[in-house]
Amino acid sequence: MVRLYSRGVSPLHQLRDEMNRWLEGIQHETPRFTFGGSPSVFPAINVWEDDKSLLLEAELPGMKVDDLNITAVGDQLTLKGERKLDESDDVTVHQCERAGGSFTRTLTLPAEVNVDQVEATLIDGVLRLRLPKAATTSPHKIDVKTG
């Protein structure tokens, strides 16, 4: 007898995928919260660069500046914070998909940064960082002399 599973995925494959996600989270010490029943990395982060800076955006809905602690050393950036949810003792919760609690996320950046010139803004729940590259990582033209 052939048994078909929804979306073409067997329970064994689902278990393997869940274990892989769980192990990946442990290896990279990435905080994972559950949103809508599936594990997600928090906060979601994008990093890109131009010639002079690394640029980072992190989604931090509902967070305030006072709830964040950002540190940079060399090529390591650490985001720490606590997302507080408005919870009252006199309510009945029918659905709860927004996770709250503390998180720490450490990234190894593709270049060392000049920590004295880092700029950070938090607007509409999006943290934006401009991380100027350290002078030692900027390309320098070397003149070649003929002899």
FIVO-73491 format. One record per residue: residue number from 0; residue in three letters; chain; x, y negated, z negated of N, C-alpha, C in turn. Coordinates in Angstrom, 3 decimals. Last residue first. Layout:
# residues N
(NUM, "ALA", "A", (X, Y, Z), (X, Y, Z), (X, Y, Z))
...
This chain:
# residues 147
(146, "GLY", "A", (62.957, -49.200, 12.145), (64.341, -49.307, 11.687), (65.276, -49.313, 12.773))
(145, "THR", "A", (59.861, -50.716, 11.386), (60.705, -49.957, 12.310), (62.154, -50.190, 11.956))
(144, "LYS", "A", (57.493, -50.267, 8.792), (58.591, -51.033, 9.397), (59.366, -50.128, 10.347))
(143, "VAL", "A", (54.103, -50.401, 8.158), (55.220, -49.515, 8.511), (56.263, -50.355, 9.229))
(142, "ASP", "A", (52.021, -51.359, 5.537), (52.752, -51.760, 6.725), (53.941, -50.826, 6.929))
(141, "ILE", "A", (49.052, -50.103, 4.480), (50.491, -50.006, 4.276), (51.175, -50.346, 5.585))
(140, "LYS", "A", (46.135, -51.231, 3.016), (46.865, -51.048, 4.253), (48.361, -51.059, 3.935))
(139, "HIS", "A", (44.244, -49.466, 0.648), (45.235, -50.522, 0.883), (45.975, -50.216, 2.171))
(138, "PRO", "A", (41.019, -48.768, -0.575), (42.058, -48.497, 0.409), (42.969, -49.717, 0.592))
(137, "SER", "A", (40.515, -48.493, -4.093), (40.264, -49.225, -2.848), (41.371, -48.927, -1.852))
(136, "THR", "A", (41.268, -47.336, -6.401), (40.559, -46.474, -5.456), (40.245, -47.178, -4.147))
(135, "THR", "A", (42.432, -49.299, -7.904), (43.274, -48.163, -7.524), (42.595, -47.254, -6.513))
(134, "ALA", "A", (40.354, -51.019, -8.535), (41.318, -51.422, -7.501), (42.167, -50.248, -7.033))
(133, "ALA", "A", (37.223, -49.313, -8.840), (38.479, -49.782, -9.418), (39.471, -50.069, -8.299))
(132, "LYS", "A", (34.151, -50.486, -7.468), (35.234, -49.501, -7.494), (36.480, -50.130, -8.105))
(131, "PRO", "A", (31.369, -51.628, -9.314), (32.496, -51.938, -8.437), (33.608, -50.896, -8.581))
(130, "LEU", "A", (28.297, -50.592, -9.404), (29.516, -50.185, -10.080), (30.697, -50.470, -9.149))
(129, "ARG", "A", (25.178, -51.548, -10.079), (26.232, -51.804, -9.095), (27.532, -51.588, -9.846))
(128, "LEU", "A", (22.160, -49.906, -10.785), (23.519, -50.210, -11.208), (24.378, -50.496, -9.992))
(127, "ARG", "A", (18.835, -50.066, -11.741), (19.773, -50.239, -10.626), (21.124, -50.646, -11.188))
(126, "LEU", "A", (16.039, -48.323, -12.754), (17.341, -48.823, -13.189), (18.243, -48.895, -11.966))
(125, "VAL", "A", (12.694, -48.919, -12.586), (13.825, -48.442, -11.782), (15.088, -49.130, -12.286))
(124, "GLY", "A", (10.536, -50.058, -13.897), (10.856, -48.660, -14.172), (11.971, -48.080, -13.329))
(123, "ASP", "A", (10.568, -52.756, -13.043), (9.456, -51.874, -12.685), (9.803, -50.395, -12.841))
(122, "ILE", "A", (13.988, -52.957, -13.472), (12.816, -53.656, -12.958), (11.783, -52.619, -12.525))
(121, "LEU", "A", (16.901, -53.405, -14.916), (15.766, -52.494, -15.044), (14.522, -53.275, -14.648))
(120, "THR", "A", (20.310, -53.602, -13.899), (18.991, -54.222, -14.047), (17.944, -53.122, -14.160))
(119, "ALA", "A", (23.790, -54.127, -14.256), (22.643, -53.233, -14.427), (21.368, -54.043, -14.578))
(118, "GLU", "A", (27.113, -54.114, -13.096), (25.870, -54.879, -13.236), (24.716, -53.893, -13.307))
(117, "VAL", "A", (30.500, -53.971, -14.073), (29.274, -53.233, -13.774), (28.068, -54.137, -14.028))
(116, "GLN", "A", (32.987, -54.977, -14.674), (32.184, -55.706, -13.697), (30.889, -54.978, -13.322))
(115, "ASP", "A", (34.370, -53.328, -16.376), (34.137, -54.705, -16.821), (33.219, -55.474, -15.881))
(114, "VAL", "A", (34.834, -50.954, -15.033), (33.743, -50.992, -16.012), (33.425, -52.407, -16.493))
(113, "ASN", "A", (35.348, -50.134, -11.988), (35.813, -51.223, -12.829), (34.700, -51.501, -13.837))
(112, "VAL", "A", (35.453, -46.549, -11.491), (34.809, -47.861, -11.403), (35.492, -48.859, -12.334))
(111, "GLU", "A", (36.566, -43.925, -9.323), (36.624, -44.638, -10.600), (36.049, -46.026, -10.413))
(110, "ALA", "A", (34.233, -42.031, -7.310), (35.401, -42.902, -7.453), (35.391, -43.501, -8.855))
(109, "PRO", "A", (31.960, -40.444, -7.404), (32.959, -40.136, -6.377), (34.204, -41.026, -6.436))
(108, "LEU", "A", (31.231, -39.573, -10.862), (31.088, -40.421, -9.691), (32.180, -40.106, -8.671))
(107, "THR", "A", (29.578, -37.329, -12.665), (30.929, -37.588, -12.197), (30.780, -38.325, -10.880))
(106, "LEU", "A", (27.146, -38.136, -15.114), (27.483, -37.929, -13.712), (28.972, -38.147, -13.507))
(105, "THR", "A", (25.024, -37.092, -17.633), (26.373, -37.530, -17.312), (26.675, -37.152, -15.874))
(104, "ARG", "A", (22.264, -37.802, -19.516), (22.656, -37.346, -18.185), (24.016, -37.941, -17.876))
(103, "THR", "A", (20.049, -37.130, -22.037), (21.418, -37.549, -21.738), (21.764, -36.974, -20.389))
(102, "PHE", "A", (17.008, -37.977, -23.736), (17.737, -37.356, -22.630), (19.149, -37.914, -22.590))
(101, "SER", "A", (14.183, -37.509, -25.919), (15.525, -38.001, -25.635), (16.127, -37.271, -24.440))
(100, "GLY", "A", (10.690, -37.927, -24.991), (11.804, -37.404, -25.754), (13.124, -38.001, -25.306))
(99, "GLY", "A", (8.026, -36.763, -22.864), (8.693, -37.766, -23.666), (9.851, -37.113, -24.392))
(98, "ALA", "A", (6.407, -36.200, -19.757), (7.241, -35.734, -20.862), (7.850, -36.919, -21.592))
(97, "ARG", "A", (3.252, -36.130, -18.565), (4.398, -37.015, -18.746), (5.168, -36.561, -19.967))
(96, "GLU", "A", (1.077, -34.501, -18.693), (2.083, -34.173, -17.691), (3.318, -35.060, -17.800))
(95, "CYS", "A", (-1.531, -33.389, -20.344), (-0.300, -34.117, -20.666), (0.790, -33.677, -19.698))
(94, "GLN", "A", (-4.974, -33.450, -21.034), (-3.931, -33.151, -20.052), (-2.715, -33.997, -20.401))
(93, "HIS", "A", (-6.363, -33.893, -23.337), (-6.932, -32.974, -22.352), (-5.919, -32.580, -21.291))
(92, "VAL", "A", (-6.080, -34.492, -26.727), (-5.368, -34.537, -25.446), (-5.967, -33.481, -24.527))
(91, "THR", "A", (-7.910, -36.415, -28.820), (-7.837, -35.062, -28.282), (-7.196, -35.161, -26.906))
(90, "VAL", "A", (-6.747, -38.520, -31.508), (-7.217, -38.287, -30.143), (-7.152, -36.800, -29.822))
(89, "ASP", "A", (-5.477, -39.563, -33.793), (-6.927, -39.457, -33.755), (-7.473, -39.252, -32.345))
(88, "ASP", "A", (-2.778, -39.978, -33.601), (-3.231, -38.781, -34.313), (-4.729, -38.530, -34.151))
(87, "SER", "A", (-1.359, -40.936, -30.507), (-2.168, -41.273, -31.668), (-2.648, -39.975, -32.298))
(86, "GLU", "A", (1.377, -41.962, -28.640), (0.603, -40.844, -29.176), (-0.131, -41.303, -30.432))
(85, "ASP", "A", (2.956, -43.046, -26.037), (1.982, -43.580, -26.982), (1.099, -42.430, -27.445))
(84, "LEU", "A", (6.285, -41.862, -25.838), (4.906, -41.829, -25.352), (3.987, -42.349, -26.447))
(83, "LYS", "A", (9.497, -42.880, -25.022), (8.484, -42.755, -26.068), (7.111, -42.783, -25.423))
(82, "ARG", "A", (12.436, -41.665, -24.026), (11.158, -42.105, -23.474), (10.089, -41.806, -24.524))
(81, "GLU", "A", (15.625, -42.634, -24.644), (14.481, -41.941, -25.224), (13.224, -42.532, -24.631))
(80, "GLY", "A", (18.941, -42.047, -23.324), (17.752, -42.808, -23.650), (16.705, -41.965, -24.325))
(79, "LYS", "A", (21.877, -42.420, -21.418), (21.187, -41.848, -22.572), (19.957, -42.686, -22.832))
(78, "LEU", "A", (24.078, -41.781, -18.900), (22.810, -42.440, -19.193), (22.174, -41.698, -20.356))
(77, "THR", "A", (27.409, -42.140, -18.056), (26.457, -41.453, -18.924), (25.248, -42.342, -19.164))
(76, "LEU", "A", (29.870, -41.539, -15.694), (28.778, -42.424, -16.079), (27.791, -41.613, -16.899))
(75, "GLN", "A", (33.266, -41.362, -14.848), (32.153, -40.747, -15.571), (31.134, -41.806, -15.970))
(74, "ASP", "A", (35.633, -42.291, -13.887), (34.649, -41.860, -12.893), (33.443, -41.170, -13.533))
(73, "GLY", "A", (36.166, -44.513, -16.425), (36.799, -43.925, -15.245), (35.773, -43.592, -14.183))
(72, "VAL", "A", (33.218, -44.650, -18.061), (34.647, -44.515, -18.321), (35.252, -43.831, -17.110))
(71, "ALA", "A", (30.240, -46.153, -19.125), (31.069, -45.743, -17.985), (32.523, -45.726, -18.424))
(70, "THR", "A", (26.956, -45.873, -20.493), (28.394, -46.016, -20.669), (29.114, -45.513, -19.418))
(69, "ILE", "A", (23.898, -47.020, -21.691), (24.651, -46.657, -20.489), (26.123, -46.888, -20.759))
(68, "ASN", "A", (20.974, -46.478, -23.213), (22.383, -46.655, -23.549), (23.175, -46.139, -22.356))
(67, "LEU", "A", (17.590, -47.636, -23.713), (18.669, -47.105, -22.881), (20.042, -47.392, -23.465))
(66, "ASP", "A", (15.600, -48.953, -25.002), (15.554, -47.495, -25.095), (16.723, -46.842, -24.363))
(65, "ASP", "A", (15.778, -51.626, -24.379), (16.224, -51.216, -25.714), (16.262, -49.703, -25.891))
(64, "VAL", "A", (14.529, -51.688, -21.878), (15.980, -51.858, -21.962), (16.511, -51.360, -23.305))
(63, "LYS", "A", (12.019, -49.112, -21.701), (12.441, -50.477, -21.944), (13.962, -50.510, -22.066))
(62, "MET", "A", (10.069, -47.001, -19.513), (11.161, -47.238, -20.456), (11.492, -48.718, -20.544))
(61, "GLY", "A", (8.177, -46.399, -17.574), (7.718, -46.606, -18.944), (8.811, -46.901, -19.948))
(60, "PRO", "A", (10.366, -44.528, -15.528), (9.058, -45.149, -15.747), (8.711, -45.251, -17.226))
(59, "LEU", "A", (13.037, -44.508, -14.234), (12.805, -44.473, -15.677), (11.459, -45.118, -16.006))
(58, "GLU", "A", (15.111, -43.419, -11.777), (13.701, -43.633, -12.079), (13.467, -43.435, -13.574))
(57, "ALA", "A", (18.020, -45.088, -10.765), (17.448, -44.034, -11.595), (16.000, -44.394, -11.903))
(56, "GLU", "A", (20.540, -45.744, -8.435), (19.162, -46.021, -8.855), (18.669, -44.819, -9.638))
(55, "LEU", "A", (23.705, -47.116, -7.742), (22.923, -46.052, -8.375), (21.534, -46.577, -8.679))
(54, "LEU", "A", (26.615, -47.552, -5.835), (25.284, -48.049, -6.168), (24.461, -46.879, -6.690))
(53, "LEU", "A", (29.962, -48.560, -5.886), (29.025, -47.452, -5.939), (27.692, -48.052, -6.381))
(52, "SER", "A", (31.703, -50.929, -3.741), (30.952, -50.523, -4.932), (30.251, -49.186, -4.747))
(51, "LYS", "A", (33.067, -51.543, -1.368), (33.534, -52.109, -2.635), (32.879, -51.541, -3.884))
(50, "ASP", "A", (31.919, -50.216, 0.823), (33.374, -50.339, 0.735), (33.864, -50.742, -0.653))
(49, "ASP", "A", (29.292, -48.368, -0.792), (29.767, -49.163, 0.323), (31.278, -49.303, 0.124))
(48, "GLU", "A", (27.379, -45.438, -1.730), (28.480, -46.385, -1.859), (28.662, -47.207, -0.596))
(47, "TRP", "A", (24.915, -43.919, -3.906), (25.535, -44.124, -2.601), (26.628, -45.172, -2.774))
(46, "VAL", "A", (22.662, -41.925, -5.680), (23.951, -42.617, -5.708), (24.448, -42.735, -4.279))
(45, "ASN", "A", (19.652, -41.496, -7.479), (20.293, -41.585, -6.169), (21.585, -42.364, -6.341))
(44, "ILE", "A", (17.903, -39.481, -9.838), (18.972, -40.448, -9.551), (19.407, -40.345, -8.099))
(43, "ALA", "A", (15.458, -38.916, -12.277), (15.838, -38.711, -10.879), (16.797, -39.835, -10.494))
(42, "PRO", "A", (16.636, -38.394, -15.670), (15.882, -39.117, -14.653), (16.347, -38.742, -13.250))
(41, "PHE", "A", (15.574, -35.125, -15.074), (15.200, -36.454, -15.533), (16.423, -37.174, -16.055))
(40, "VAL", "A", (14.447, -32.612, -12.893), (15.596, -33.286, -13.479), (15.142, -34.679, -13.891))
(39, "SER", "A", (11.748, -30.413, -13.687), (12.292, -31.512, -12.914), (13.488, -32.096, -13.647))
(38, "PRO", "A", (9.702, -27.497, -13.451), (10.816, -28.215, -14.066), (11.375, -29.271, -13.122))
(37, "SER", "A", (6.141, -27.741, -13.232), (7.397, -27.320, -12.631), (8.545, -28.133, -13.214))
(36, "GLY", "A", (3.856, -28.724, -14.525), (4.080, -27.288, -14.521), (5.366, -26.833, -13.864))
(35, "GLY", "A", (3.898, -31.507, -14.459), (2.900, -30.800, -13.671), (3.179, -29.321, -13.540))
(34, "PHE", "A", (7.136, -31.442, -15.451), (6.112, -32.355, -14.956), (5.154, -31.540, -14.106))
(33, "THR", "A", (9.362, -30.781, -17.916), (8.357, -30.159, -17.071), (7.290, -31.183, -16.728))
(32, "PHE", "A", (12.792, -31.718, -17.745), (11.478, -31.809, -18.354), (10.513, -31.116, -17.416))
(31, "ARG", "A", (16.103, -31.203, -18.234), (14.980, -30.838, -17.396), (13.720, -30.950, -18.230))
(30, "PRO", "A", (19.340, -32.590, -18.126), (18.073, -32.466, -18.833), (16.940, -32.154, -17.868))
(29, "THR", "A", (22.130, -30.737, -17.315), (21.146, -31.663, -16.778), (19.845, -31.504, -17.540))
(28, "GLU", "A", (24.500, -29.304, -17.558), (23.956, -30.014, -18.709), (22.967, -31.086, -18.264))
(27, "HIS", "A", (25.232, -27.649, -15.593), (25.475, -29.061, -15.360), (24.973, -29.927, -16.502))
(26, "GLN", "A", (24.523, -25.140, -16.665), (25.863, -25.382, -16.144), (26.174, -26.865, -16.047))
(25, "ILE", "A", (21.790, -25.453, -17.269), (22.756, -25.222, -18.339), (24.160, -25.572, -17.864))
(24, "GLY", "A", (20.689, -25.784, -14.701), (20.507, -26.819, -15.709), (21.490, -26.683, -16.853))
(23, "GLU", "A", (21.334, -23.337, -13.580), (21.921, -24.557, -13.023), (21.815, -25.696, -14.020))
(22, "LEU", "A", (19.665, -21.675, -15.078), (21.118, -21.554, -15.209), (21.824, -22.790, -14.669))
(21, "TRP", "A", (17.140, -22.583, -14.141), (17.474, -22.640, -15.557), (18.986, -22.595, -15.760))
(20, "ARG", "A", (17.295, -21.994, -11.422), (17.101, -23.377, -11.853), (17.499, -23.547, -13.316))
(19, "ASN", "A", (17.582, -19.171, -11.605), (18.623, -19.981, -10.967), (18.518, -21.443, -11.395))
(18, "MET", "A", (15.130, -18.504, -12.805), (16.385, -18.223, -13.512), (17.523, -19.055, -12.929))
(17, "GLU", "A", (13.358, -19.262, -10.736), (13.273, -19.910, -12.051), (14.573, -19.715, -12.832))
(16, "ASP", "A", (14.182, -17.470, -8.735), (14.299, -18.902, -8.519), (14.263, -19.673, -9.832))
(15, "ARG", "A", (13.499, -15.008, -9.953), (14.885, -15.288, -9.583), (15.103, -16.789, -9.412))
(14, "LEU", "A", (10.711, -15.321, -10.150), (11.508, -15.173, -11.356), (12.973, -15.498, -11.078))
(13, "GLN", "A", (10.057, -15.377, -7.423), (9.752, -16.527, -8.264), (10.587, -16.498, -9.541))
(12, "HIS", "A", (10.838, -12.810, -6.684), (11.527, -13.959, -6.097), (11.277, -15.218, -6.933))
(11, "LEU", "A", (8.953, -11.391, -8.199), (10.381, -11.178, -8.436), (11.203, -12.337, -7.870))
(10, "PRO", "A", (6.501, -12.157, -7.083), (6.825, -12.568, -8.457), (8.310, -12.395, -8.774))
(9, "SER", "A", (7.094, -13.219, -3.661), (6.754, -12.215, -4.667), (7.101, -12.731, -6.064))
(8, "VAL", "A", (5.667, -15.410, -1.421), (6.737, -15.233, -2.389), (6.286, -14.229, -3.442))
(7, "GLY", "A", (3.695, -16.279, 0.344), (4.698, -15.349, 0.832), (5.841, -15.086, -0.135))
(6, "ARG", "A", (1.677, -17.764, -0.725), (2.830, -18.497, -0.221), (3.961, -17.577, 0.212))
(5, "SER", "A", (0.651, -14.963, -2.640), (0.400, -16.315, -2.149), (1.712, -16.985, -1.790))
(4, "TYR", "A", (1.515, -11.721, -1.396), (1.484, -12.722, -2.455), (1.261, -14.089, -1.843))
(3, "LEU", "A", (0.364, -8.462, -0.628), (0.740, -9.795, -0.166), (0.581, -10.780, -1.307))
(2, "ARG", "A", (1.350, -5.186, -0.676), (0.723, -6.241, -1.467), (1.259, -7.585, -0.978))
(1, "VAL", "A", (0.637, -2.181, 0.883), (1.392, -3.420, 0.979), (0.634, -4.496, 0.221))
(0, "MET", "A", (0.828, 1.165, 0.000), (0.000, 0.000, 0.000), (0.888, -1.250, 0.000))
